[in-house]
Structure formats: structure tokens, C-alpha cells
Amino acid sequence: EDGDNGGTGYAKVMSETFIKKEMELFREQAKECQIIITTAAIPGRPAPKLFMRDAVDNLAPGSVIVDLAAATGGNCELTKPGVTYVHDHRVTIIGVRALTSRMSWQASSMYANNMASLLELLCPKKEQNFVIDLENPVIRGMTCVHDKAIIWPPPASVTQTSAAKTSAKPKEETLLVVQKDKKPSVFSKRVFGLASFGEFCALVALAAFFVVLGFFAPVSFVNQLLYFILAGFLGYYLIWAVEPALFSPLMSTSNSLSGVVILGGILMASHEPGSPTNVLGCISIAVATINVVGGFTVSYRMLLMFKKEKE
């Protein structure tokens, strides 16, 4: 169904079939959302009811509904115009009537920040004078007259978006490479539909290793080996299995684990100098210290991103 609003920015009345499908979509989406913001309004008529009670019941505890159409009745069935309350001790419904009028401070701050950034471009600290740098795409795009000459409109290289630049590039020829299917090896075959033959062999070899270890190795060595295996699992799930985008915050929050490693390394380093235990303890202290220092450095750099530079 055509959702054109005629350029007015307001919603229009839809058919019953469209509304039914819309309600089903909202009920399903409510299971995955925790914040709902509704804005639908129709001039001269009450706001349409888009978010019903059953959809609110699908929201997780602690969710929030911000109904910006509360002044005309609200888009949520449970909205109480002018009232903010908690429904069923689970979902907070905000029905403030004039919520947009409370945004003047934020709007003024954003506008002032934009103006301050523009003045920094026009009056660089190094120059300490009013400078019109036409090489700057921001300044060039907003300059109409310069040196008694009309230079508007700006060239296409300034107004062209990155998406347009990408589409303007000539298409590169693609080379299709046909690969022959490799024959599956013996170790890749499934056994009883549970695991591959190679996994079964590795499991049997590992079990045999631990049986021999249990009969002949001292108890202290077995304990240390178990600690090493647990540390390996921890390192795998903490570092190897984590997305690269999370490495920095992960490194800054794993200093406590590295601190435990340093304490363990100190205990191991207290053994006879030159012994394998002493050497491994010193190595663990060095590696964990690198992680701790790096974590604090990353945390400090992240905090600097939220600090405003002093004049």
C-alpha cells in the first residue's frame, strides 16, 4: 500500500488489511526491541492506535515506550496522555504531551556546536585570522561570492557523495574460477552421525594420554596441567572467539584476569632460580604485565575521546 504522505510529514489512514498486517509485524518486533518510539499523527484526527496491549506484553521487562503522539491520544493503546507510568511493573510508558518543547536545550546546543565548528574552520588557531580556504569542501560548498566573483554553485567534485563516486567507477571485469570438488578424506566422514572420524581419533588419543598421565605422572603435574587446559579454554573464548571490533573494550576489562595471572606467576617465580617453574613464572609475569599496561592505555585513550580539548 502506498504510504505517500503528500510531503506533509503526517501519516494517513490506511486500510484495515494493512493495519492488521502492521499489528502482526509490531507484535513480532516487540519481542526483539526494548525501546519503542511512536510518532504517527493525522492532522485534525486522533492519533492512530498502532501499538496494542498484546504487543506491549511481548516487550521484555525494563523496556520503554516513548509516545510522541500522546497529545492527540497516543499511538500506544496503553498511553495515558500527560502521564508517565510503569505498566504491569515491567514496561515504562512515557505519555508527556509537550515532549518536543522540552528539546530546546538540546537543539540549541547542537546548533551552537555546529556554529563553533564552522568558526574553527574559518578562523584556524594557527592563522588567527579570518581565512576562506576554498580547498576545504565544507567552506567551498557554502561560499557564494569570493573576491567579487560569483562562484556558486560549487563544482561536482564538492557536492558529489561517496556513494555517487563509487557508482561512477567503471565496472571491473570479473574472472570466474571454477574449482573442482575435492574428494572428502577418510577423517572427514561422519561416524554414527555424531562426529567425524578424525574427531573420534583425536578424542581416543586424548583419553589414552590422560590415562597414561594418571598412572605415571605425579599429582602436582596433573594439577598444573588441568590449570593449563582451563587457561587455554579461557584464552580461546576470551580472545580468539571474540569479534575484532570488541578487542579494545575487551582488553580494557580483562585486567583483573591478567592480575590473577601475575599473582600466579609470582608464586611460580618463587621456586628455585633457573628451574622450569621459575622460568615459566617469569614469562607469565611479563606477558600479563604487557596486557595490563595495554588495557590501561586503551581505556585512557577511550576516555580521551569523550573529553573536550582545552583551549
C-alpha positions as CSV (number, residue, x, y, z in Angstrom):
1,E,0.0,0.0,0.0
2,D,1.2,3.4,-0.9
3,G,2.5,5.2,2.2
4,D,2.9,8.6,0.5
5,N,2.0,11.4,2.8
6,G,2.0,14.2,0.2
7,G,5.0,15.8,1.6
8,T,3.2,16.9,4.8
9,G,5.2,14.6,7.1
10,Y,1.9,13.3,8.6
11,A,0.5,9.8,8.4
12,K,-2.7,9.0,6.5
13,V,-5.4,6.5,7.2
14,M,-4.6,3.0,5.9
15,S,-6.9,0.1,5.0
16,E,-7.9,-2.5,7.6
17,T,-5.9,-5.2,5.9
18,F,-2.8,-3.0,6.0
19,I,-3.3,-2.2,9.7
20,K,-3.8,-5.9,10.5
21,K,-0.5,-6.9,8.9
22,E,1.1,-3.9,10.6
23,M,-0.1,-5.1,14.0
24,E,1.3,-8.6,13.4
25,L,4.7,-7.1,12.5
26,F,4.7,-4.9,15.6
27,R,3.9,-7.9,17.8
28,E,6.8,-9.9,16.4
29,Q,9.2,-6.9,16.6
30,A,8.3,-6.2,20.2
31,K,9.9,-9.4,21.2
32,E,13.3,-8.1,20.0
33,C,13.0,-4.4,21.0
34,Q,13.5,-2.7,24.3
35,I,12.8,0.9,23.3
36,I,9.8,1.9,21.2
37,I,9.3,5.5,19.9
38,T,6.0,6.3,18.2
39,T,5.4,9.4,16.1
40,A,2.4,8.8,13.9
41,A,-0.1,11.7,13.8
42,I,-3.0,12.6,11.5
43,P,-4.0,16.3,11.2
44,G,-7.4,17.0,12.8
45,R,-7.9,13.5,14.0
46,P,-6.8,11.4,17.0
47,A,-3.5,9.6,16.7
48,P,-3.9,6.1,15.2
49,K,-3.5,3.2,17.6
50,L,-0.5,1.2,16.3
51,F,0.9,-0.5,19.4
52,M,-1.7,-2.6,21.2
53,R,-1.7,-4.2,24.6
54,D,-0.6,-7.7,23.3
55,A,2.4,-6.0,21.7
56,V,3.3,-4.3,25.0
57,D,3.0,-7.6,26.8
58,N,5.7,-9.0,24.4
59,L,8.2,-6.4,25.5
60,A,11.0,-7.5,27.8
61,P,10.9,-6.3,31.4
62,G,12.6,-2.8,31.7
63,S,11.5,-1.7,28.2
64,V,10.4,1.8,27.5
65,I,7.7,3.3,25.2
66,V,8.1,7.0,24.2
67,D,4.8,8.1,22.7
68,L,5.4,11.4,20.9
69,A,1.8,11.4,19.8
70,A,0.4,11.5,23.3
71,A,-1.1,15.0,22.8
72,T,-3.7,13.6,20.4
73,G,-4.3,10.3,22.2
74,G,-1.1,8.4,21.6
75,N,-0.1,5.6,19.2
76,C,0.1,3.1,22.1
77,E,-3.2,1.6,23.4
78,L,-2.0,1.9,27.0
79,T,-0.7,5.5,26.7
80,K,-2.1,7.9,29.3
81,P,-1.7,11.5,27.9
82,G,0.3,13.6,30.2
83,V,1.3,10.7,32.5
84,T,4.4,8.6,32.7
85,Y,3.9,5.3,34.5
86,V,5.0,1.7,34.6
87,H,2.7,-0.9,33.1
88,D,2.4,-4.2,34.9
89,H,5.7,-3.4,36.8
90,R,7.5,-4.2,33.5
91,V,7.2,-1.5,30.8
92,T,7.6,2.2,31.3
93,I,5.2,4.2,29.1
94,I,6.0,7.9,28.6
95,G,3.0,10.0,27.6
96,V,4.2,13.5,28.1
97,R,2.1,15.9,26.0
98,A,4.7,18.5,25.0
99,L,7.8,16.4,24.9
100,T,9.2,18.1,21.8
101,S,9.0,21.5,23.5
102,R,11.5,20.2,26.1
103,M,14.2,19.6,23.5
104,S,15.0,23.3,23.1
105,W,18.2,23.0,25.1
106,Q,19.5,20.0,23.1
107,A,18.6,21.7,19.8
108,S,20.3,24.9,20.8
109,S,23.4,23.0,22.0
110,M,23.7,21.1,18.7
111,Y,23.3,24.3,16.6
112,A,25.8,26.1,18.8
113,N,28.3,23.2,18.4
114,N,27.9,23.4,14.6
115,M,28.5,27.1,14.6
116,A,31.5,26.8,16.8
117,S,32.9,24.1,14.4
118,L,32.3,26.4,11.5
119,L,34.1,29.3,13.1
120,E,37.1,27.0,13.9
121,L,37.3,26.3,10.1
122,L,37.1,30.0,9.2
123,C,39.5,31.1,12.0
124,P,42.2,28.4,12.4
125,K,44.2,28.7,15.6
126,K,47.5,28.7,13.5
127,E,46.4,31.6,11.3
128,Q,44.5,33.6,14.0
129,N,42.8,35.4,11.1
130,F,39.6,35.1,9.1
131,V,40.6,32.6,6.3
132,I,38.4,31.3,3.5
133,D,40.0,28.1,2.4
134,L,38.3,27.1,-0.8
135,E,40.2,23.8,-0.8
136,N,38.1,22.8,2.2
137,P,34.9,21.1,0.8
138,V,32.8,22.5,3.6
139,I,33.9,26.1,3.0
140,R,33.7,25.7,-0.7
141,G,30.2,24.2,-0.6
142,M,28.8,27.2,1.3
143,T,30.6,30.1,-0.4
144,C,28.6,32.0,-3.0
145,V,30.8,35.1,-3.7
146,H,34.6,35.4,-3.4
147,D,36.8,38.2,-4.5
148,K,33.9,40.0,-6.2
149,A,33.2,36.8,-8.3
150,I,30.1,34.6,-8.1
151,I,31.4,31.0,-7.5
152,W,28.1,29.4,-6.9
153,P,27.2,26.6,-7.5
154,P,30.2,24.6,-6.3
155,P,31.8,22.1,-8.6
156,A,30.5,18.5,-8.8
157,S,33.7,17.2,-7.0
158,V,32.5,19.0,-3.8
159,T,28.8,18.1,-3.9
160,Q,29.2,14.6,-5.1
161,T,28.6,12.0,-2.4
162,S,30.7,9.0,-1.7
163,A,28.0,6.7,-3.0
164,A,27.9,8.5,-6.3
165,K,31.7,8.4,-6.5
166,T,31.6,4.6,-6.0
167,S,28.9,4.1,-8.7
168,A,30.8,6.3,-11.1
169,K,33.8,4.0,-11.2
170,P,33.9,1.7,-14.2
171,K,32.9,-1.8,-13.6
172,E,35.8,-4.2,-13.4
173,E,35.6,-7.4,-15.3
174,T,35.1,-10.4,-13.0
175,L,37.0,-13.6,-13.6
176,L,35.2,-16.8,-12.8
177,V,37.3,-19.5,-11.4
178,V,35.9,-23.0,-11.5
179,Q,37.2,-25.2,-8.8
180,K,36.9,-28.9,-8.9
181,D,35.3,-30.6,-5.9
182,K,37.9,-32.3,-3.7
183,K,37.2,-35.8,-2.6
184,P,36.4,-36.0,1.1
185,S,39.2,-37.6,3.2
186,V,38.7,-40.5,5.4
187,F,38.9,-38.4,8.5
188,S,36.0,-36.1,7.4
189,K,33.5,-39.0,7.2
190,R,30.8,-38.9,9.9
191,V,30.6,-41.8,12.3
192,F,27.1,-42.7,13.6
193,G,26.0,-39.2,12.6
194,L,27.7,-37.8,15.8
195,A,31.2,-36.6,14.8
196,S,33.8,-37.0,12.1
197,F,36.2,-40.0,12.1
198,G,39.1,-37.5,12.8
199,E,37.3,-36.1,15.8
200,F,36.8,-39.6,17.2
201,C,40.5,-40.4,16.7
202,A,41.5,-37.2,18.5
203,L,39.2,-38.0,21.4
204,V,40.5,-41.5,21.8
205,A,44.2,-40.3,21.6
206,L,43.4,-37.6,24.2
207,A,41.7,-40.1,26.5
208,A,44.7,-42.5,26.2
209,F,47.1,-39.7,27.0
210,F,45.2,-38.8,30.2
211,V,45.1,-42.5,31.3
212,V,48.8,-42.8,30.9
213,L,49.3,-39.5,32.6
214,G,47.1,-40.6,35.5
215,F,49.2,-43.7,36.1
216,F,52.7,-42.4,35.8
217,A,52.7,-38.6,36.3
218,P,52.9,-37.0,39.8
219,V,49.8,-35.4,41.3
220,S,51.3,-31.9,41.2
221,F,52.0,-32.1,37.5
222,V,48.4,-33.3,36.8
223,N,47.0,-30.3,38.8
224,Q,49.2,-27.9,36.8
225,L,48.2,-29.5,33.5
226,L,44.5,-29.1,34.4
227,Y,45.1,-25.4,35.2
228,F,46.9,-25.0,31.9
229,I,43.9,-26.6,30.0
230,L,41.4,-24.3,31.8
231,A,43.6,-21.3,31.0
232,G,43.6,-22.4,27.3
233,F,39.8,-22.6,27.2
234,L,39.6,-19.2,28.9
235,G,42.0,-17.6,26.4
236,Y,40.2,-19.2,23.4
237,Y,36.7,-17.9,24.4
238,L,38.1,-14.5,25.7
239,I,40.3,-13.6,22.8
240,W,40.2,-15.9,19.8
241,A,36.4,-16.3,19.6
242,V,35.7,-12.6,20.0
243,E,35.0,-10.2,17.1
244,P,37.9,-7.9,16.3
245,A,35.7,-4.8,16.9
246,L,35.5,-5.8,20.6
247,F,39.2,-6.2,21.2
248,S,39.8,-2.7,22.7
249,P,37.0,-2.8,25.3
250,L,37.7,-6.4,26.0
251,M,41.4,-5.7,26.6
252,S,40.5,-2.8,28.9
253,T,38.2,-5.0,31.0
254,S,40.4,-8.1,31.2
255,N,43.0,-6.5,33.5
256,S,41.5,-8.4,36.5
257,L,42.3,-11.7,34.8
258,S,45.7,-10.6,34.0
259,G,46.2,-9.5,37.6
260,V,45.4,-13.0,38.7
261,V,47.9,-14.4,36.2
262,I,50.6,-12.0,37.6
263,L,49.9,-13.3,41.1
264,G,50.2,-16.9,39.9
265,G,53.4,-16.1,38.1
266,I,54.8,-14.5,41.3
267,L,54.1,-17.7,43.2
268,M,55.8,-19.8,40.4
269,A,58.8,-17.5,40.2
270,S,59.4,-18.0,43.9
271,H,60.8,-21.5,43.1
272,E,64.4,-22.3,42.6
273,P,66.1,-19.9,40.2
274,G,66.6,-21.4,36.8
275,S,64.1,-24.2,37.2
276,P,61.4,-24.6,34.6
277,T,58.7,-23.4,37.1
278,N,60.7,-20.3,37.8
279,V,61.3,-19.5,34.1
280,L,57.6,-20.1,33.2
281,G,56.5,-17.9,36.1
282,C,58.8,-15.0,34.9
283,I,57.4,-15.3,31.4
284,S,53.8,-15.3,32.6
285,I,54.5,-12.2,34.7
286,A,56.0,-10.4,31.6
287,V,53.2,-11.3,29.3
288,A,50.4,-10.5,31.7
289,T,52.1,-7.1,32.5
290,I,52.0,-6.2,28.8
291,N,48.3,-7.0,28.8
292,V,47.6,-4.9,31.9
293,V,49.6,-1.9,30.6
294,G,47.9,-2.2,27.2
295,G,44.5,-2.4,28.8
296,F,45.0,0.8,30.9
297,T,46.4,2.6,27.8
298,V,43.4,1.6,25.7
299,S,41.0,2.6,28.5
300,Y,42.8,6.0,28.8
301,R,42.6,6.6,25.1
302,M,38.9,5.7,25.1
303,L,38.2,8.2,27.9
304,L,40.0,10.9,26.0
305,M,37.5,10.5,23.2
306,F,34.8,11.9,25.5
307,K,36.9,14.8,26.8
308,K,36.8,18.2,25.2
309,E,40.1,19.7,24.3
310,K,41.1,22.6,26.5
311,E,41.9,26.0,24.8
